[in-house]
Amino acid sequence: MKARSPAFEAILDAAQGLHRVGVIDQKTMREYHALCVEPVNIITAAEVVSIRRNAQVSQNLFARYLNTSPSTVQKWESGAKRPSGMAAKLLSVVKKRGLKVLA
């Protein structure tokens, strides 16, 4: 993933160095990463449905591939929740490459 700017890249590099030597914990590192890296594309409920249907799998099987619960997939597809972070990134990859990349 690409940093938003050279300045953010420098900040992220410094934070990663501090994380490697144990000064910054994993939670703080995730926060730095979220601030410095380009935001993930927003995945809409209709897109989640489309991605799953293109993969030709049930919500239960789709959830298993994505390592989440079927109720989470149902909430994404109904619009009650929006996939964020790694889930959104993973859905973007599945959208481009298909479910086979997770097998």
Backbone atoms as SQL, in Angstrom:
CREATE TABLE atoms (id INTEGER PRIMARY KEY, chain TEXT, resi INTEGER, resn TEXT, atom TEXT, x REAL, y REAL, z REAL);
INSERT INTO atoms VALUES
  (1, 'A', 1, 'MET', 'N', 0.835, -1.176, 0.000),
  (2, 'A', 1, 'MET', 'CA', 0.000, 0.000, 0.000),
  (3, 'A', 1, 'MET', 'C', 0.882, 1.242, 0.000),
  (4, 'A', 2, 'LYS', 'N', 0.388, 2.255, -0.677),
  (5, 'A', 2, 'LYS', 'CA', 1.169, 3.464, -0.884),
  (6, 'A', 2, 'LYS', 'C', 0.803, 4.541, 0.131),
  (7, 'A', 3, 'ALA', 'N', 1.827, 5.188, 0.670),
  (8, 'A', 3, 'ALA', 'CA', 1.598, 6.288, 1.606),
  (9, 'A', 3, 'ALA', 'C', 1.003, 7.476, 0.854),
  (10, 'A', 4, 'ARG', 'N', 0.266, 8.312, 1.558),
  (11, 'A', 4, 'ARG', 'CA', -0.412, 9.458, 0.954),
  (12, 'A', 4, 'ARG', 'C', 0.555, 10.476, 0.367),
  (13, 'A', 5, 'SER', 'N', 1.723, 10.600, 0.956),
  (14, 'A', 5, 'SER', 'CA', 2.709, 11.579, 0.498),
  (15, 'A', 5, 'SER', 'C', 4.083, 11.144, 0.998),
  (16, 'A', 6, 'PRO', 'N', 5.150, 11.761, 0.488),
  (17, 'A', 6, 'PRO', 'CA', 6.484, 11.439, 1.005),
  (18, 'A', 6, 'PRO', 'C', 6.614, 11.693, 2.514),
  (19, 'A', 7, 'ALA', 'N', 5.954, 12.719, 3.007),
  (20, 'A', 7, 'ALA', 'CA', 6.009, 13.007, 4.440),
  (21, 'A', 7, 'ALA', 'C', 5.357, 11.882, 5.245),
  (22, 'A', 8, 'PHE', 'N', 4.197, 11.435, 4.795),
  (23, 'A', 8, 'PHE', 'CA', 3.534, 10.320, 5.478),
  (24, 'A', 8, 'PHE', 'C', 4.364, 9.041, 5.365),
  (25, 'A', 9, 'GLU', 'N', 5.030, 8.851, 4.249),
  (26, 'A', 9, 'GLU', 'CA', 5.892, 7.680, 4.082),
  (27, 'A', 9, 'GLU', 'C', 7.035, 7.709, 5.105),
  (28, 'A', 10, 'ALA', 'N', 7.621, 8.875, 5.323),
  (29, 'A', 10, 'ALA', 'CA', 8.695, 9.017, 6.311),
  (30, 'A', 10, 'ALA', 'C', 8.179, 8.747, 7.724),
  (31, 'A', 11, 'ILE', 'N', 7.006, 9.245, 8.021),
  (32, 'A', 11, 'ILE', 'CA', 6.403, 9.011, 9.338),
  (33, 'A', 11, 'ILE', 'C', 6.152, 7.517, 9.541),
  (34, 'A', 12, 'LEU', 'N', 5.592, 6.875, 8.524),
  (35, 'A', 12, 'LEU', 'CA', 5.296, 5.449, 8.611),
  (36, 'A', 12, 'LEU', 'C', 6.578, 4.631, 8.747),
  (37, 'A', 13, 'ASP', 'N', 7.609, 4.975, 8.011),
  (38, 'A', 13, 'ASP', 'CA', 8.896, 4.276, 8.121),
  (39, 'A', 13, 'ASP', 'C', 9.467, 4.396, 9.531),
  (40, 'A', 14, 'ALA', 'N', 9.392, 5.583, 10.097),
  (41, 'A', 14, 'ALA', 'CA', 9.889, 5.792, 11.455),
  (42, 'A', 14, 'ALA', 'C', 9.079, 4.972, 12.460),
  (43, 'A', 15, 'ALA', 'N', 7.771, 4.971, 12.292),
  (44, 'A', 15, 'ALA', 'CA', 6.908, 4.207, 13.201),
  (45, 'A', 15, 'ALA', 'C', 7.199, 2.712, 13.079),
  (46, 'A', 16, 'GLN', 'N', 7.418, 2.228, 11.856),
  (47, 'A', 16, 'GLN', 'CA', 7.726, 0.807, 11.668),
  (48, 'A', 16, 'GLN', 'C', 9.039, 0.439, 12.349),
  (49, 'A', 17, 'GLY', 'N', 10.024, 1.324, 12.281),
  (50, 'A', 17, 'GLY', 'CA', 11.282, 1.087, 12.978),
  (51, 'A', 17, 'GLY', 'C', 11.083, 1.012, 14.485),
  (52, 'A', 18, 'LEU', 'N', 10.294, 1.911, 15.021),
  (53, 'A', 18, 'LEU', 'CA', 9.998, 1.896, 16.449),
  (54, 'A', 18, 'LEU', 'C', 9.211, 0.653, 16.845),
  (55, 'A', 19, 'HIS', 'N', 8.338, 0.206, 15.953),
  (56, 'A', 19, 'HIS', 'CA', 7.568, -1.011, 16.213),
  (57, 'A', 19, 'HIS', 'C', 8.494, -2.232, 16.252),
  (58, 'A', 20, 'ARG', 'N', 9.442, -2.285, 15.328),
  (59, 'A', 20, 'ARG', 'CA', 10.374, -3.425, 15.278),
  (60, 'A', 20, 'ARG', 'C', 11.189, -3.560, 16.560),
  (61, 'A', 21, 'VAL', 'N', 11.537, -2.442, 17.187),
  (62, 'A', 21, 'VAL', 'CA', 12.341, -2.509, 18.413),
  (63, 'A', 21, 'VAL', 'C', 11.483, -2.515, 19.680),
  (64, 'A', 22, 'GLY', 'N', 10.159, -2.537, 19.499),
  (65, 'A', 22, 'GLY', 'CA', 9.270, -2.692, 20.643),
  (66, 'A', 22, 'GLY', 'C', 8.816, -1.425, 21.330),
  (67, 'A', 23, 'VAL', 'N', 9.087, -0.274, 20.751),
  (68, 'A', 23, 'VAL', 'CA', 8.670, 0.986, 21.362),
  (69, 'A', 23, 'VAL', 'C', 7.190, 1.266, 21.081),
  (70, 'A', 24, 'ILE', 'N', 6.726, 0.866, 19.904),
  (71, 'A', 24, 'ILE', 'CA', 5.323, 1.061, 19.509),
  (72, 'A', 24, 'ILE', 'C', 4.656, -0.300, 19.448),
  (73, 'A', 25, 'ASP', 'N', 3.480, -0.429, 20.085),
  (74, 'A', 25, 'ASP', 'CA', 2.761, -1.703, 20.056),
  (75, 'A', 25, 'ASP', 'C', 1.961, -1.852, 18.753),
  (76, 'A', 26, 'GLN', 'N', 1.388, -3.029, 18.556),
  (77, 'A', 26, 'GLN', 'CA', 0.671, -3.346, 17.317),
  (78, 'A', 26, 'GLN', 'C', -0.525, -2.426, 17.107),
  (79, 'A', 27, 'LYS', 'N', -1.266, -2.133, 18.160),
  (80, 'A', 27, 'LYS', 'CA', -2.445, -1.264, 18.034),
  (81, 'A', 27, 'LYS', 'C', -2.046, 0.134, 17.556),
  (82, 'A', 28, 'THR', 'N', -1.014, 0.680, 18.137),
  (83, 'A', 28, 'THR', 'CA', -0.537, 2.006, 17.738),
  (84, 'A', 28, 'THR', 'C', -0.015, 1.976, 16.304),
  (85, 'A', 29, 'MET', 'N', 0.642, 0.884, 15.941),
  (86, 'A', 29, 'MET', 'CA', 1.154, 0.750, 14.572),
  (87, 'A', 29, 'MET', 'C', 0.006, 0.756, 13.565),
  (88, 'A', 30, 'ARG', 'N', -1.076, 0.072, 13.898),
  (89, 'A', 30, 'ARG', 'CA', -2.255, 0.073, 13.012),
  (90, 'A', 30, 'ARG', 'C', -2.815, 1.484, 12.863),
  (91, 'A', 31, 'GLU', 'N', -2.799, 2.254, 13.947),
  (92, 'A', 31, 'GLU', 'CA', -3.293, 3.632, 13.884),
  (93, 'A', 31, 'GLU', 'C', -2.407, 4.495, 12.992),
  (94, 'A', 32, 'TYR', 'N', -1.093, 4.353, 13.116),
  (95, 'A', 32, 'TYR', 'CA', -0.177, 5.076, 12.229),
  (96, 'A', 32, 'TYR', 'C', -0.433, 4.691, 10.777),
  (97, 'A', 33, 'HIS', 'N', -0.591, 3.418, 10.556),
  (98, 'A', 33, 'HIS', 'CA', -0.814, 2.919, 9.200),
  (99, 'A', 33, 'HIS', 'C', -2.092, 3.517, 8.609),
  (100, 'A', 34, 'ALA', 'N', -3.151, 3.513, 9.399),
  (101, 'A', 34, 'ALA', 'CA', -4.424, 4.062, 8.928),
  (102, 'A', 34, 'ALA', 'C', -4.318, 5.538, 8.587),
  (103, 'A', 35, 'LEU', 'N', -3.519, 6.272, 9.334),
  (104, 'A', 35, 'LEU', 'CA', -3.353, 7.701, 9.080),
  (105, 'A', 35, 'LEU', 'C', -2.479, 7.998, 7.870),
  (106, 'A', 36, 'CYS', 'N', -1.487, 7.147, 7.623),
  (107, 'A', 36, 'CYS', 'CA', -0.470, 7.446, 6.613),
  (108, 'A', 36, 'CYS', 'C', -0.741, 6.849, 5.238),
  (109, 'A', 37, 'VAL', 'N', -1.531, 5.807, 5.179),
  (110, 'A', 37, 'VAL', 'CA', -1.735, 5.098, 3.916),
  (111, 'A', 37, 'VAL', 'C', -3.019, 5.581, 3.258),
  (112, 'A', 38, 'GLU', 'N', -3.033, 5.541, 1.936),
  (113, 'A', 38, 'GLU', 'CA', -4.225, 5.951, 1.196),
  (114, 'A', 38, 'GLU', 'C', -5.432, 5.165, 1.676),
  (115, 'A', 39, 'PRO', 'N', -6.572, 5.820, 1.793),
  (116, 'A', 39, 'PRO', 'CA', -7.766, 5.133, 2.283),
  (117, 'A', 39, 'PRO', 'C', -8.229, 4.041, 1.326),
  (118, 'A', 40, 'VAL', 'N', -8.842, 3.037, 1.907),
  (119, 'A', 40, 'VAL', 'CA', -9.394, 1.931, 1.139),
  (120, 'A', 40, 'VAL', 'C', -10.670, 2.408, 0.452),
  (121, 'A', 41, 'ASN', 'N', -10.901, 1.916, -0.742),
  (122, 'A', 41, 'ASN', 'CA', -12.141, 2.252, -1.431),
  (123, 'A', 41, 'ASN', 'C', -13.338, 1.774, -0.619),
  (124, 'A', 42, 'ILE', 'N', -14.383, 2.566, -0.642),
  (125, 'A', 42, 'ILE', 'CA', -15.609, 2.189, 0.058),
  (126, 'A', 42, 'ILE', 'C', -16.335, 1.144, -0.773),
  (127, 'A', 43, 'ILE', 'N', -16.723, 0.058, -0.127),
  (128, 'A', 43, 'ILE', 'CA', -17.459, -1.024, -0.783),
  (129, 'A', 43, 'ILE', 'C', -18.916, -0.893, -0.358),
  (130, 'A', 44, 'THR', 'N', -19.807, -0.732, -1.310),
  (131, 'A', 44, 'THR', 'CA', -21.229, -0.587, -1.005),
  (132, 'A', 44, 'THR', 'C', -21.893, -1.947, -0.825),
  (133, 'A', 45, 'ALA', 'N', -23.094, -1.914, -0.277),
  (134, 'A', 45, 'ALA', 'CA', -23.863, -3.149, -0.079),
  (135, 'A', 45, 'ALA', 'C', -24.098, -3.849, -1.423),
  (136, 'A', 46, 'ALA', 'N', -24.444, -3.079, -2.445),
  (137, 'A', 46, 'ALA', 'CA', -24.687, -3.668, -3.767),
  (138, 'A', 46, 'ALA', 'C', -23.426, -4.317, -4.330),
  (139, 'A', 47, 'GLU', 'N', -22.266, -3.718, -4.052),
  (140, 'A', 47, 'GLU', 'CA', -21.010, -4.299, -4.522),
  (141, 'A', 47, 'GLU', 'C', -20.705, -5.614, -3.814),
  (142, 'A', 48, 'VAL', 'N', -20.994, -5.687, -2.511),
  (143, 'A', 48, 'VAL', 'CA', -20.763, -6.935, -1.777),
  (144, 'A', 48, 'VAL', 'C', -21.636, -8.039, -2.372),
  (145, 'A', 49, 'VAL', 'N', -22.893, -7.725, -2.614),
  (146, 'A', 49, 'VAL', 'CA', -23.798, -8.705, -3.225),
  (147, 'A', 49, 'VAL', 'C', -23.258, -9.130, -4.582),
  (148, 'A', 50, 'SER', 'N', -22.844, -8.181, -5.382),
  (149, 'A', 50, 'SER', 'CA', -22.322, -8.473, -6.720),
  (150, 'A', 50, 'SER', 'C', -21.063, -9.341, -6.661),
  (151, 'A', 51, 'ILE', 'N', -20.156, -9.012, -5.767),
  (152, 'A', 51, 'ILE', 'CA', -18.913, -9.783, -5.623),
  (153, 'A', 51, 'ILE', 'C', -19.243, -11.227, -5.255),
  (154, 'A', 52, 'ARG', 'N', -20.139, -11.391, -4.287),
  (155, 'A', 52, 'ARG', 'CA', -20.507, -12.746, -3.840),
  (156, 'A', 52, 'ARG', 'C', -21.221, -13.515, -4.944),
  (157, 'A', 53, 'ARG', 'N', -22.139, -12.859, -5.614),
  (158, 'A', 53, 'ARG', 'CA', -22.880, -13.545, -6.690),
  (159, 'A', 53, 'ARG', 'C', -21.972, -13.912, -7.859),
  (160, 'A', 54, 'ASN', 'N', -21.033, -13.036, -8.184),
  (161, 'A', 54, 'ASN', 'CA', -20.064, -13.358, -9.245),
  (162, 'A', 54, 'ASN', 'C', -19.208, -14.558, -8.866),
  (163, 'A', 55, 'ALA', 'N', -18.959, -14.725, -7.568),
  (164, 'A', 55, 'ALA', 'CA', -18.196, -15.874, -7.081),
  (165, 'A', 55, 'ALA', 'C', -19.064, -17.132, -7.020),
  (166, 'A', 56, 'GLN', 'N', -20.361, -16.947, -7.161),
  (167, 'A', 56, 'GLN', 'CA', -21.332, -18.043, -7.159),
  (168, 'A', 56, 'GLN', 'C', -21.275, -18.879, -5.884),
  (169, 'A', 57, 'VAL', 'N', -21.298, -18.176, -4.739),
  (170, 'A', 57, 'VAL', 'CA', -21.295, -18.851, -3.446),
  (171, 'A', 57, 'VAL', 'C', -22.379, -18.273, -2.550),
  (172, 'A', 58, 'SER', 'N', -22.759, -19.063, -1.556),
  (173, 'A', 58, 'SER', 'CA', -23.738, -18.615, -0.571),
  (174, 'A', 58, 'SER', 'C', -23.087, -17.617, 0.396),
  (175, 'A', 59, 'GLN', 'N', -23.925, -16.948, 1.171),
  (176, 'A', 59, 'GLN', 'CA', -23.386, -16.037, 2.182),
  (177, 'A', 59, 'GLN', 'C', -22.526, -16.791, 3.190),
  (178, 'A', 60, 'ASN', 'N', -22.954, -18.001, 3.558),
  (179, 'A', 60, 'ASN', 'CA', -22.182, -18.790, 4.527),
  (180, 'A', 60, 'ASN', 'C', -20.799, -19.134, 3.995),
  (181, 'A', 61, 'LEU', 'N', -20.730, -19.599, 2.762),
  (182, 'A', 61, 'LEU', 'CA', -19.438, -19.966, 2.187),
  (183, 'A', 61, 'LEU', 'C', -18.573, -18.719, 1.953),
  (184, 'A', 62, 'PHE', 'N', -19.186, -17.647, 1.508),
  (185, 'A', 62, 'PHE', 'CA', -18.475, -16.383, 1.304),
  (186, 'A', 62, 'PHE', 'C', -17.849, -15.926, 2.620),
  (187, 'A', 63, 'ALA', 'N', -18.619, -15.999, 3.703),
  (188, 'A', 63, 'ALA', 'CA', -18.124, -15.618, 5.030),
  (189, 'A', 63, 'ALA', 'C', -16.939, -16.497, 5.428),
  (190, 'A', 64, 'ARG', 'N', -17.025, -17.765, 5.134),
  (191, 'A', 64, 'ARG', 'CA', -15.930, -18.676, 5.482),
  (192, 'A', 64, 'ARG', 'C', -14.653, -18.294, 4.738),
  (193, 'A', 65, 'TYR', 'N', -14.767, -17.993, 3.445),
  (194, 'A', 65, 'TYR', 'CA', -13.597, -17.572, 2.669),
  (195, 'A', 65, 'TYR', 'C', -12.979, -16.298, 3.233),
  (196, 'A', 66, 'LEU', 'N', -13.839, -15.373, 3.686),
  (197, 'A', 66, 'LEU', 'CA', -13.371, -14.075, 4.181),
  (198, 'A', 66, 'LEU', 'C', -13.016, -14.098, 5.671),
  (199, 'A', 67, 'ASN', 'N', -13.169, -15.275, 6.287),
  (200, 'A', 67, 'ASN', 'CA', -12.864, -15.438, 7.702),
  (201, 'A', 67, 'ASN', 'C', -13.686, -14.477, 8.571),
  (202, 'A', 68, 'THR', 'N', -14.973, -14.433, 8.270),
  (203, 'A', 68, 'THR', 'CA', -15.901, -13.621, 9.050),
  (204, 'A', 68, 'THR', 'C', -17.175, -14.422, 9.266),
  (205, 'A', 69, 'SER', 'N', -18.141, -13.856, 9.930),
  (206, 'A', 69, 'SER', 'CA', -19.381, -14.581, 10.203),
  (207, 'A', 69, 'SER', 'C', -20.406, -14.340, 9.099),
  (208, 'A', 70, 'PRO', 'N', -21.307, -15.309, 8.914),
  (209, 'A', 70, 'PRO', 'CA', -22.388, -15.099, 7.944),
  (210, 'A', 70, 'PRO', 'C', -23.235, -13.869, 8.278),
  (211, 'A', 71, 'SER', 'N', -23.418, -13.580, 9.565),
  (212, 'A', 71, 'SER', 'CA', -24.221, -12.401, 9.924),
  (213, 'A', 71, 'SER', 'C', -23.530, -11.110, 9.498),
  (214, 'A', 72, 'THR', 'N', -22.200, -11.098, 9.511),
  (215, 'A', 72, 'THR', 'CA', -21.474, -9.912, 9.039),
  (216, 'A', 72, 'THR', 'C', -21.707, -9.715, 7.550),
  (217, 'A', 73, 'VAL', 'N', -21.630, -10.798, 6.777),
  (218, 'A', 73, 'VAL', 'CA', -21.891, -10.707, 5.333),
  (219, 'A', 73, 'VAL', 'C', -23.318, -10.228, 5.102),
  (220, 'A', 74, 'GLN', 'N', -24.277, -10.746, 5.866),
  (221, 'A', 74, 'GLN', 'CA', -25.670, -10.312, 5.733),
  (222, 'A', 74, 'GLN', 'C', -25.806, -8.814, 6.013),
  (223, 'A', 75, 'LYS', 'N', -25.114, -8.341, 7.045),
  (224, 'A', 75, 'LYS', 'CA', -25.176, -6.911, 7.380),
  (225, 'A', 75, 'LYS', 'C', -24.529, -6.062, 6.297),
  (226, 'A', 76, 'TRP', 'N', -23.422, -6.529, 5.716),
  (227, 'A', 76, 'TRP', 'CA', -22.791, -5.806, 4.605),
  (228, 'A', 76, 'TRP', 'C', -23.756, -5.714, 3.430),
  (229, 'A', 77, 'GLU', 'N', -24.389, -6.842, 3.112),
  (230, 'A', 77, 'GLU', 'CA', -25.271, -6.880, 1.940),
  (231, 'A', 77, 'GLU', 'C', -26.551, -6.088, 2.142),
  (232, 'A', 78, 'SER', 'N', -27.004, -5.956, 3.368),
  (233, 'A', 78, 'SER', 'CA', -28.227, -5.183, 3.642),
  (234, 'A', 78, 'SER', 'C', -27.932, -3.695, 3.820),
  (235, 'A', 79, 'GLY', 'N', -26.649, -3.360, 3.985),
  (236, 'A', 79, 'GLY', 'CA', -26.274, -1.975, 4.215),
  (237, 'A', 79, 'GLY', 'C', -26.283, -1.574, 5.684),
  (238, 'A', 80, 'ALA', 'N', -26.547, -2.531, 6.568),
  (239, 'A', 80, 'ALA', 'CA', -26.557, -2.236, 8.001),
  (240, 'A', 80, 'ALA', 'C', -25.151, -1.931, 8.508),
  (241, 'A', 81, 'LYS', 'N', -24.145, -2.552, 7.883),
  (242, 'A', 81, 'LYS', 'CA', -22.740, -2.290, 8.194),
  (243, 'A', 81, 'LYS', 'C', -21.999, -2.128, 6.880),
  (244, 'A', 82, 'ARG', 'N', -20.865, -1.472, 6.950),
  (245, 'A', 82, 'ARG', 'CA', -20.022, -1.298, 5.774),
  (246, 'A', 82, 'ARG', 'C', -18.684, -1.977, 6.041),
  (247, 'A', 83, 'PRO', 'N', -18.185, -2.787, 5.092),
  (248, 'A', 83, 'PRO', 'CA', -16.865, -3.381, 5.305),
  (249, 'A', 83, 'PRO', 'C', -15.811, -2.289, 5.392),
  (250, 'A', 84, 'SER', 'N', -14.919, -2.421, 6.365),
  (251, 'A', 84, 'SER', 'CA', -13.881, -1.411, 6.518),
  (252, 'A', 84, 'SER', 'C', -12.524, -2.074, 6.661),
  (253, 'A', 85, 'GLY', 'N', -11.490, -1.288, 6.548),
  (254, 'A', 85, 'GLY', 'CA', -10.136, -1.773, 6.766),
  (255, 'A', 85, 'GLY', 'C', -9.767, -2.942, 5.883),
  (256, 'A', 86, 'MET', 'N', -9.273, -3.984, 6.538),
  (257, 'A', 86, 'MET', 'CA', -8.806, -5.157, 5.803),
  (258, 'A', 86, 'MET', 'C', -9.943, -5.867, 5.069),
  (259, 'A', 87, 'ALA', 'N', -11.143, -5.853, 5.634),
  (260, 'A', 87, 'ALA', 'CA', -12.273, -6.500, 4.968),
  (261, 'A', 87, 'ALA', 'C', -12.560, -5.824, 3.632),
  (262, 'A', 88, 'ALA', 'N', -12.558, -4.505, 3.612),
  (263, 'A', 88, 'ALA', 'CA', -12.791, -3.772, 2.365),
  (264, 'A', 88, 'ALA', 'C', -11.677, -4.045, 1.362),
  (265, 'A', 89, 'LYS', 'N', -10.456, -4.093, 1.845),
  (266, 'A', 89, 'LYS', 'CA', -9.319, -4.375, 0.961),
  (267, 'A', 89, 'LYS', 'C', -9.434, -5.782, 0.391),
  (268, 'A', 90, 'LEU', 'N', -9.775, -6.739, 1.240),
  (269, 'A', 90, 'LEU', 'CA', -9.928, -8.123, 0.800),
  (270, 'A', 90, 'LEU', 'C', -11.059, -8.247, -0.225),
  (271, 'A', 91, 'LEU', 'N', -12.156, -7.564, 0.008),
  (272, 'A', 91, 'LEU', 'CA', -13.263, -7.587, -0.958),
  (273, 'A', 91, 'LEU', 'C', -12.837, -6.974, -2.292),
  (274, 'A', 92, 'SER', 'N', -12.024, -5.933, -2.249),
  (275, 'A', 92, 'SER', 'CA', -11.518, -5.321, -3.481),
  (276, 'A', 92, 'SER', 'C', -10.664, -6.306, -4.269),
  (277, 'A', 93, 'VAL', 'N', -9.852, -7.075, -3.561),
  (278, 'A', 93, 'VAL', 'CA', -9.005, -8.090, -4.212),
  (279, 'A', 93, 'VAL', 'C', -9.878, -9.183, -4.818),
  (280, 'A', 94, 'VAL', 'N', -10.867, -9.646, -4.064),
  (281, 'A', 94, 'VAL', 'CA', -11.772, -10.686, -4.571),
  (282, 'A', 94, 'VAL', 'C', -12.545, -10.163, -5.778),
  (283, 'A', 95, 'LYS', 'N', -12.925, -8.906, -5.745),
  (284, 'A', 95, 'LYS', 'CA', -13.643, -8.295, -6.877),
  (285, 'A', 95, 'LYS', 'C', -12.780, -8.327, -8.138),
  (286, 'A', 96, 'LYS', 'N', -11.483, -8.038, -7.998),
  (287, 'A', 96, 'LYS', 'CA', -10.578, -8.000, -9.149),
  (288, 'A', 96, 'LYS', 'C', -10.128, -9.383, -9.602),
  (289, 'A', 97, 'ARG', 'N', -9.824, -10.257, -8.636),
  (290, 'A', 97, 'ARG', 'CA', -9.176, -11.535, -8.948),
  (291, 'A', 97, 'ARG', 'C', -10.050, -12.769, -8.784),
  (292, 'A', 98, 'GLY', 'N', -11.202, -12.595, -8.129),
  (293, 'A', 98, 'GLY', 'CA', -12.069, -13.734, -7.882),
  (294, 'A', 98, 'GLY', 'C', -11.739, -14.410, -6.565),
  (295, 'A', 99, 'LEU', 'N', -12.628, -15.284, -6.138),
  (296, 'A', 99, 'LEU', 'CA', -12.499, -15.955, -4.858),
  (297, 'A', 99, 'LEU', 'C', -11.347, -16.946, -4.829),
  (298, 'A', 100, 'LYS', 'N', -10.884, -17.354, -5.993),
  (299, 'A', 100, 'LYS', 'CA', -9.797, -18.335, -6.071),
  (300, 'A', 100, 'LYS', 'C', -8.515, -17.854, -5.397),
  (301, 'A', 101, 'VAL', 'N', -8.326, -16.541, -5.276),
  (302, 'A', 101, 'VAL', 'CA', -7.107, -16.028, -4.635),
  (303, 'A', 101, 'VAL', 'C', -7.080, -16.356, -3.144),
  (304, 'A', 102, 'LEU', 'N', -8.222, -16.677, -2.575),
  (305, 'A', 102, 'LEU', 'CA', -8.288, -16.994, -1.148),
  (306, 'A', 102, 'LEU', 'C', -8.259, -18.488, -0.881),
  (307, 'A', 103, 'ALA', 'N', -8.330, -19.268, -1.924),
  (308, 'A', 103, 'ALA', 'CA', -8.391, -20.732, -1.747),
  (309, 'A', 103, 'ALA', 'C', -7.030, -21.316, -1.467);
